[in-house]
C-alpha cells in the first residue's frame, strides 16, 4: 500500500472516530425518545430506519467535507452493519436495557446482555418456525375442504 493510500485510510478512520465520538449520545437519545411515541410502529421505524439513516447521511457528509471519502463498498458495508445494529438496539431497548432514567445500573444492563444477544440471534428462527407452522395449518385446512 502506498503512503498516500495509508494516509487516506487513516484519514477515513480518524473522521469516523471523531464523528461517532461526537454524535453517539445524540443518536442514542433520539432512539430512546422514539421509544416513547404513542404509535409503537412509528417509534420502531424511527429507531431502525430514521435515526440510522440520518446518522449515515451526516457521516457521509462529514467524510465528503473533510476529503476523507469512503468507497462505495465500505459505505454499503457500514450501512448494512448500521441496520443490523439498529434492530439490535431496538431489541435491547424494548427489553429495558441501556436506557437512561430506568433506575438500573450499567452493570445490571451488562449482566442481561448474554440472554438478550441469544434472544436476538434465535428470534428469526422462532419467527420463521411460527410462520411455516401457520402456513402448514392453512394448507391442511384448505386441503380438508
Beta strands, then each sheet from edge to edge (+ up, - down):
end
